[in-house]
Amino acid sequence: MCWKSRFPDTILRVKIAGERRRLTFWQLQLGGWLAYCSVQLLSFLPSKELREELLYKTVFCIICFIASFAQRLVCRRLWREQAPWPRVARTIAVSCYLLGWVCGTLLLWLDATYMMPSWEKFEWLATFANAISPAFVLALWSALYFIIKYYRAQSDERERLLHMESLVRQAELKALQYQIHPHFLFNTLNSISTLVYEHDTATANRMIARLADFLRATLDDDGAYEVPLRDELDITNLYLEIEKTRLCDRLIIVDETDPAVLDAAVPRLLLQPLVENAVRHGIGKRREGGRLFMFTSQDENDLVIQIRNDIMPVNGTKFRNGIGLTNIQTRLKQLYGDAHSFTIDFCQDDVCKVTIRIPFHLYASPAEIENEKNIVGGLP
């Protein structure tokens, strides 16, 4: 299969980038020469010989404009070969003077033939001196060409580095996200194994069914690192159904989510590890069980997520983050930088409280984000 048929989007973007570069060149070329010609003509308005001066300067600008296309071929080849600057300076100086000599000779011939027909003969020696002005103009044009090229190259390099940084960040987030499934599966399968060992097959079957639903929901990955809060709550509730099957009345769930923030964007699989940590290491270790509170609301420009659960008495034991909490902290740092906060507090009455603050924004699907980028970038 031809690579062109395999990567139509890439080919389209390359074509559009080429068309933009050509359009930019013509805009700068025409705009720059029109501005230069206008300045030259305006500078001779006070002259008494207005007609002759205006005609000469107009012809001068037109000839230099045409010569700039030949000079562009020289500059473009030097740029594509990445020639060293000493060679560039020598080549530009020679090419500008040669083109300037052609322009100066043509100007003298036109001047002697049409604009100043009173001249008795054409002076060839004068062409070498007359080449200095067009050569200087072409040298300035060449300098602007390389300055613009260098600026665009630096801009493209910055964009490439940002894109590479984004790819690295995405790979790190993917790796962190993939850590969640083995950790959760190990704990759940261990519980199912215990139920089977205790001959509680009905409960084990219910947990397997809930596990299948949970995996179907979490493994349906569309490449997004954020999901709507309502979807994250649905996945979390599937997990809680598994734990409810195992703990029965020992697990009491209180959901205090504000319905107004259900469309807010949150990191994918953010709540499930928090809830799993609360159930496994808090409520599950209490003989009498405990309560799990899930609270989510908007506070000005932040989305506040709080998980509270009953725990065993701490008794001075030093708390250490496990895989789930460490994973969450790293993912939040990758996604939001310093714009987030993550705190763990042990309150009175043996309660653990985890509070997360992230920037509040509505969820947008990857397709919507791509369409918005295309519109901003000028894609059809």
Backbone torsions as a table, in degrees:
resi	resn	phi	psi	omega
1	MET	NA	135.9	-179.0
2	CYS	-67.8	141.5	-178.6
3	TRP	-64.5	-25.8	179.9
4	LYS	-66.7	-32.8	178.9
5	SER	-80.3	-20.2	-179.5
6	ARG	-84.8	-27.9	-176.0
7	PHE	-127.5	63.4	-178.9
8	PRO	-65.7	-34.9	-179.6
9	ASP	-65.8	-40.1	179.1
10	THR	-64.1	-42.7	179.4
11	ILE	-62.8	-42.1	179.7
12	LEU	-61.8	-43.5	-179.6
13	ARG	-65.4	-38.7	178.5
14	VAL	-64.2	-42.8	178.9
15	LYS	-63.6	-43.0	-179.8
16	ILE	-65.4	-39.7	177.6
17	ALA	-62.7	-40.9	178.0
18	GLY	-64.2	-41.2	178.1
19	GLU	-64.3	-37.6	178.4
20	ARG	-65.6	-40.0	178.7
21	ARG	-64.4	-42.3	177.7
22	ARG	-64.2	-42.3	178.5
23	LEU	-62.8	-41.2	178.3
24	THR	-63.7	-40.6	179.3
25	PHE	-61.2	-46.7	-178.2
26	TRP	-66.9	-36.3	177.5
27	GLN	-63.5	-46.5	179.3
28	LEU	-67.9	-40.2	-178.4
29	GLN	-63.9	-53.5	-178.3
30	LEU	-68.0	-44.5	-178.9
31	GLY	-63.8	-42.3	-179.3
32	GLY	-65.7	-44.7	-179.4
33	TRP	-69.9	-36.4	176.6
34	LEU	-64.1	-40.1	178.2
35	ALA	-65.4	-43.2	179.5
36	TYR	-63.3	-44.3	179.9
37	CYS	-62.9	-40.2	-179.9
38	SER	-64.2	-42.3	179.0
39	VAL	-63.8	-41.7	179.6
40	GLN	-63.4	-43.0	-179.3
41	LEU	-68.6	-40.3	-179.9
42	LEU	-67.2	-29.5	-179.7
43	SER	-69.1	-16.7	-178.9
44	PHE	-107.0	10.5	179.2
45	LEU	-61.2	-37.6	179.8
46	PRO	-72.4	-8.8	-175.6
47	SER	-65.7	144.1	178.1
48	LYS	-72.3	-36.0	178.3
49	GLU	-91.9	65.1	-171.6
50	LEU	-64.3	-44.8	-174.1
51	ARG	-63.7	-47.5	-178.1
52	GLU	-65.8	-41.9	-178.7
53	GLU	-66.7	-44.2	178.4
54	LEU	-62.6	-42.0	-179.9
55	LEU	-64.7	-43.4	-179.0
56	TYR	-63.9	-46.4	-178.6
57	LYS	-66.7	-34.4	177.1
58	THR	-64.8	-45.6	178.1
59	VAL	-64.2	-39.7	178.1
60	PHE	-58.7	-47.3	-179.3
61	CYS	-64.7	-40.2	-179.3
62	ILE	-64.8	-44.4	-179.1
63	ILE	-65.2	-43.4	177.9
64	CYS	-64.5	-37.4	176.9
65	PHE	-59.8	-44.9	178.8
66	ILE	-66.3	-40.4	-179.5
67	ALA	-66.0	-26.1	-178.8
68	SER	-64.5	-25.7	178.1
69	PHE	-70.3	-37.5	174.6
70	ALA	-67.2	-39.7	177.9
71	GLN	-65.6	-31.8	178.3
72	ARG	-62.3	-37.6	178.5
73	LEU	-61.2	-40.4	179.0
74	VAL	-66.9	-46.9	-178.4
75	CYS	-64.7	-41.8	-178.1
76	ARG	-64.7	-40.0	179.2
77	ARG	-65.8	-42.2	177.5
78	LEU	-62.0	-39.4	-179.7
79	TRP	-67.6	-43.0	-178.4
80	ARG	-68.7	-30.8	177.8
81	GLU	-81.3	-5.3	-177.4
82	GLN	52.2	47.2	-178.4
83	ALA	-65.8	146.8	176.9
84	PRO	-65.3	153.6	-173.8
85	TRP	-62.5	-35.5	175.9
86	PRO	-59.7	-41.4	177.8
87	ARG	-67.1	-38.8	178.1
88	VAL	-60.9	-45.4	-178.5
89	ALA	-62.6	-43.4	-179.9
90	ARG	-65.2	-44.8	-177.8
91	THR	-66.4	-42.0	180.0
92	ILE	-64.7	-40.9	-179.8
93	ALA	-62.5	-44.4	-179.7
94	VAL	-67.2	-47.5	-177.4
95	SER	-65.6	-37.7	179.3
96	CYS	-65.6	-40.7	-179.5
97	TYR	-69.5	-39.8	179.1
98	LEU	-63.5	-46.0	176.9
99	LEU	-66.0	-36.8	176.9
100	GLY	-64.2	-36.2	177.4
101	TRP	-65.4	-41.3	177.6
102	VAL	-63.2	-44.4	179.7
103	CYS	-64.8	-44.2	-179.9
104	GLY	-63.4	-40.6	177.8
105	THR	-63.2	-44.2	179.6
106	LEU	-64.0	-38.6	178.3
107	LEU	-64.7	-43.0	178.9
108	LEU	-63.7	-40.9	-179.9
109	TRP	-64.5	-45.5	178.0
110	LEU	-64.0	-37.6	-179.9
111	ASP	-65.6	-43.4	-178.6
112	ALA	-74.1	-29.5	-175.1
113	THR	-88.0	-40.7	-171.7
114	TYR	-117.0	-45.6	-173.1
115	MET	-84.1	-33.4	179.0
116	MET	-130.7	66.5	-175.9
117	PRO	-66.7	-7.1	179.6
118	SER	-75.0	-11.2	178.3
119	TRP	-63.0	139.8	-178.0
120	GLU	-79.2	-38.4	-179.0
121	LYS	-150.7	162.7	-179.2
122	PHE	-88.2	124.6	-178.5
123	GLU	-93.6	107.7	-179.2
124	TRP	-70.5	-33.6	-179.8
125	LEU	-63.6	-27.6	-180.0
126	ALA	-69.6	-20.1	-178.1
127	THR	-65.8	-32.6	-178.6
128	PHE	-68.5	-37.8	176.0
129	ALA	-75.1	-32.8	-178.7
130	ASN	-73.9	-10.0	179.5
131	ALA	-78.6	-14.4	-173.2
132	ILE	-65.8	-45.4	-177.3
133	SER	-62.4	-53.5	178.2
134	PRO	-64.9	-32.2	177.7
135	ALA	-64.4	-39.8	178.3
136	PHE	-64.7	-42.2	178.6
137	VAL	-63.2	-43.3	179.5
138	LEU	-67.2	-32.7	176.4
139	ALA	-66.1	-41.4	175.5
140	LEU	-62.5	-41.3	178.3
141	TRP	-60.7	-42.6	-180.0
142	SER	-64.2	-40.5	178.6
143	ALA	-62.2	-42.9	177.1
144	LEU	-63.9	-37.6	178.5
145	TYR	-58.8	-48.6	-178.1
146	PHE	-71.4	-33.2	177.4
147	ILE	-64.3	-45.6	179.5
148	ILE	-65.6	-42.0	178.9
149	LYS	-62.1	-43.2	-179.2
150	TYR	-65.1	-41.8	179.2
151	TYR	-62.7	-44.3	179.7
152	ARG	-66.3	-36.8	178.0
153	ALA	-64.3	-41.9	177.3
154	GLN	-63.4	-40.0	178.9
155	SER	-65.0	-42.6	177.9
156	ASP	-64.5	-37.7	179.6
157	GLU	-66.4	-41.4	176.8
158	ARG	-62.4	-41.7	179.2
159	GLU	-64.6	-38.8	179.2
160	ARG	-65.6	-42.1	178.9
161	LEU	-64.9	-39.2	176.9
162	LEU	-64.3	-38.8	178.8
163	HIS	-66.3	-42.5	177.9
164	MET	-63.7	-40.3	177.3
165	GLU	-62.6	-38.5	177.9
166	SER	-65.2	-40.2	179.0
167	LEU	-64.7	-41.3	178.6
168	VAL	-63.6	-42.4	179.5
169	ARG	-63.7	-40.0	177.9
170	GLN	-64.2	-40.4	179.0
171	ALA	-64.0	-40.9	178.5
172	GLU	-64.4	-41.3	178.7
173	LEU	-65.1	-39.0	177.7
174	LYS	-62.3	-44.7	180.0
175	ALA	-61.9	-40.8	177.9
176	LEU	-65.7	-39.0	-179.0
177	GLN	-66.1	-38.4	-178.8
178	TYR	-70.2	-16.7	176.9
179	GLN	-70.6	-22.7	-174.1
180	ILE	-68.5	-44.2	-173.4
181	HIS	-63.1	-49.3	178.4
182	PRO	-60.0	-39.8	-179.5
183	HIS	-62.6	-45.6	179.8
184	PHE	-68.0	-43.9	-178.0
185	LEU	-60.8	-40.6	-179.8
186	PHE	-60.2	-45.9	-179.0
187	ASN	-66.0	-42.7	-177.3
188	THR	-69.4	-45.5	179.6
189	LEU	-64.4	-32.5	175.8
190	ASN	-64.1	-39.1	177.4
191	SER	-67.3	-41.2	178.8
192	ILE	-63.6	-41.1	178.6
193	SER	-60.6	-39.7	178.7
194	THR	-64.2	-41.3	178.9
195	LEU	-64.6	-40.8	178.5
196	VAL	-64.7	-40.8	179.0
197	TYR	-62.2	-34.4	178.8
198	GLU	-86.4	6.0	177.8
199	HIS	64.0	26.2	175.2
200	ASP	-94.5	70.5	-172.8
201	THR	-69.2	-33.0	-179.4
202	ALA	-63.3	-45.9	178.7
203	THR	-67.2	-38.4	178.9
204	ALA	-63.0	-41.2	178.1
205	ASN	-63.5	-40.2	178.2
206	ARG	-64.7	-39.9	179.1
207	MET	-66.4	-37.8	178.2
208	ILE	-64.4	-41.3	178.5
209	ALA	-63.5	-44.3	178.2
210	ARG	-65.9	-36.8	178.1
211	LEU	-63.1	-40.3	178.1
212	ALA	-62.8	-42.3	177.7
213	ASP	-63.7	-41.2	-178.8
214	PHE	-64.8	-45.7	-179.8
215	LEU	-65.1	-37.3	178.3
216	ARG	-61.8	-37.8	-179.1
217	ALA	-75.8	-40.6	-175.3
218	THR	-79.8	-30.6	-178.5
219	LEU	-84.2	-7.6	175.8
220	ASP	-79.4	78.0	-171.8
221	ASP	-97.6	121.3	177.5
222	ASP	-98.3	13.0	178.5
223	GLY	89.0	-1.8	-178.1
224	ALA	-86.6	143.3	177.0
225	TYR	-96.5	-8.2	174.4
226	GLU	-126.2	149.7	179.3
227	VAL	-136.6	162.1	173.9
228	PRO	-63.8	148.2	-179.9
229	LEU	-59.3	-35.7	-179.5
230	ARG	-62.1	-39.0	178.0
231	ASP	-67.8	-39.0	178.3
232	GLU	-65.0	-36.9	176.6
233	LEU	-67.1	-37.1	178.0
234	ASP	-62.0	-44.0	178.9
235	ILE	-65.5	-41.2	179.2
236	THR	-63.7	-39.2	178.8
237	ASN	-66.6	-32.6	174.8
238	LEU	-63.1	-42.5	177.5
239	TYR	-63.9	-42.3	-178.8
240	LEU	-65.2	-30.3	175.3
241	GLU	-64.4	-37.0	176.6
242	ILE	-63.1	-47.3	-179.1
243	GLU	-69.3	-32.2	177.6
244	LYS	-65.9	-35.3	176.8
245	THR	-64.5	-36.0	-178.1
246	ARG	-79.9	-40.6	-173.3
247	LEU	-98.2	-15.4	179.6
248	CYS	55.2	-127.0	-174.4
249	ASP	-74.5	-6.3	179.7
250	ARG	-74.5	-15.1	-179.7
251	LEU	-111.4	116.4	177.6
252	ILE	-112.0	123.2	-175.1
253	ILE	-109.0	129.6	177.2
254	VAL	-124.8	112.5	-179.0
255	ASP	-101.4	115.7	-178.8
256	GLU	-116.1	44.4	-178.8
257	THR	-80.2	132.6	176.1
258	ASP	-74.2	120.4	-179.1
259	PRO	-59.2	-20.8	-177.5
260	ALA	-71.6	-14.7	-177.3
261	VAL	-110.3	14.7	-177.2
262	LEU	-66.0	-24.2	178.7
263	ASP	-93.3	5.6	178.1
264	ALA	-69.8	150.3	179.7
265	ALA	-88.0	132.3	176.9
266	VAL	-133.7	156.1	177.4
267	PRO	-59.3	142.0	179.5
268	ARG	-62.9	135.7	-179.5
269	LEU	55.5	48.3	175.6
270	LEU	-88.3	-46.7	-173.9
271	LEU	-75.2	-37.7	-174.3
272	GLN	-58.4	-46.7	177.3
273	PRO	-64.2	-34.3	177.7
274	LEU	-64.9	-45.8	-179.8
275	VAL	-66.3	-40.8	178.4
276	GLU	-61.0	-42.6	178.5
277	ASN	-63.0	-40.5	-179.5
278	ALA	-66.3	-39.9	-177.0
279	VAL	-76.3	-47.6	-173.8
280	ARG	-69.2	-45.3	-172.0
281	HIS	-101.4	-3.9	179.4
282	GLY	-118.6	-78.0	-174.9
283	ILE	-65.3	-40.1	-176.3
284	GLY	-63.2	-24.2	-178.8
285	LYS	-88.2	-6.7	179.2
286	ARG	-91.5	131.0	-178.8
287	ARG	-60.9	-39.6	-178.5
288	GLU	-88.1	1.6	-178.3
289	GLY	78.2	-155.8	-179.6
290	GLY	179.0	-174.5	-176.3
291	ARG	-108.9	145.6	176.0
292	LEU	-121.4	118.5	179.3
293	PHE	-106.7	130.6	173.6
294	MET	-117.6	119.1	-175.8
295	PHE	-126.7	130.1	178.4
296	THR	-142.5	130.7	178.2
297	SER	-157.5	170.7	177.6
298	GLN	-99.5	132.6	176.7
299	ASP	-124.4	97.9	-175.1
300	GLU	56.8	-114.5	-177.2
301	ASN	-96.7	10.5	-177.5
302	ASP	-116.9	151.0	169.5
303	LEU	-101.2	123.8	-177.1
304	VAL	-105.2	124.5	178.3
305	ILE	-120.6	128.5	-177.9
306	GLN	-135.6	131.4	175.7
307	ILE	-117.9	122.4	177.7
308	ARG	-121.5	139.1	-180.0
309	ASN	-151.4	153.7	175.2
310	ASP	-74.3	144.3	-179.2
311	ILE	-135.2	170.1	172.9
312	MET	-71.6	152.3	177.4
313	PRO	-53.5	132.9	-176.0
314	VAL	-70.4	-47.2	178.2
315	ASN	56.2	42.0	175.4
316	GLY	77.7	1.7	179.7
317	THR	-68.1	132.2	-179.2
318	LYS	-74.4	128.7	-178.1
319	PHE	-84.3	138.2	176.9
320	ARG	-128.4	136.8	177.7
321	ASN	-68.9	135.6	174.4
322	GLY	-89.3	-165.5	-178.4
323	ILE	-62.9	-43.9	-175.3
324	GLY	-63.5	-50.1	-177.9
325	LEU	-68.0	-40.2	177.5
326	THR	-62.7	-40.9	178.0
327	ASN	-60.2	-45.1	-178.7
328	ILE	-63.2	-45.8	-179.9
329	GLN	-59.7	-41.5	-179.6
330	THR	-67.9	-42.0	179.7
331	ARG	-65.3	-41.2	178.0
332	LEU	-63.2	-38.6	177.7
333	LYS	-64.3	-40.9	-180.0
334	GLN	-66.3	-39.4	-174.8
335	LEU	-81.9	-40.2	-169.6
336	TYR	-121.0	-6.9	179.5
337	GLY	60.8	-132.0	-179.1
338	ASP	-82.6	2.0	-178.0
339	ALA	-84.6	7.9	-179.8
340	HIS	-125.0	167.0	172.2
341	SER	-141.2	147.2	-178.6
342	PHE	-141.0	115.3	-177.4
343	THR	-129.8	147.7	175.8
344	ILE	-125.9	121.7	-178.4
345	ASP	-124.6	140.1	173.8
346	PHE	-105.9	107.8	-174.5
347	CYS	-89.8	179.4	175.5
348	GLN	-68.7	167.4	-179.0
349	ASP	63.0	27.8	175.3
350	ASP	55.0	58.4	178.3
351	VAL	-124.5	133.5	175.0
352	CYS	-103.8	133.8	-177.8
353	LYS	-127.1	122.2	176.0
354	VAL	-109.6	124.8	-177.7
355	THR	-123.3	131.2	179.2
356	ILE	-125.1	133.6	173.8
357	ARG	-122.7	124.8	177.9
358	ILE	-132.9	158.2	178.0
359	PRO	-59.4	134.1	-179.5
360	PHE	-83.9	126.2	171.9
361	HIS	-156.4	150.9	-179.2
362	LEU	-74.5	151.0	-178.2
363	TYR	-72.9	139.2	173.2
364	ALA	-129.8	130.9	-177.8
365	SER	-69.6	160.0	177.6
366	PRO	-56.8	-36.2	179.1
367	ALA	-65.5	-40.5	178.3
368	GLU	-66.5	-39.6	178.2
369	ILE	-64.6	-42.6	179.6
370	GLU	-64.8	-41.1	177.9
371	ASN	-62.9	-39.9	179.0
372	GLU	-65.7	-38.7	177.2
373	LYS	-64.8	-40.4	179.7
374	ASN	-63.9	-39.8	179.5
375	ILE	-66.2	-43.7	179.0
376	VAL	-65.2	-38.6	-178.9
377	GLY	-79.8	-4.6	177.6
378	GLY	90.3	10.5	178.5
379	LEU	-75.7	149.8	179.8
380	PRO	-71.3	NA	NA
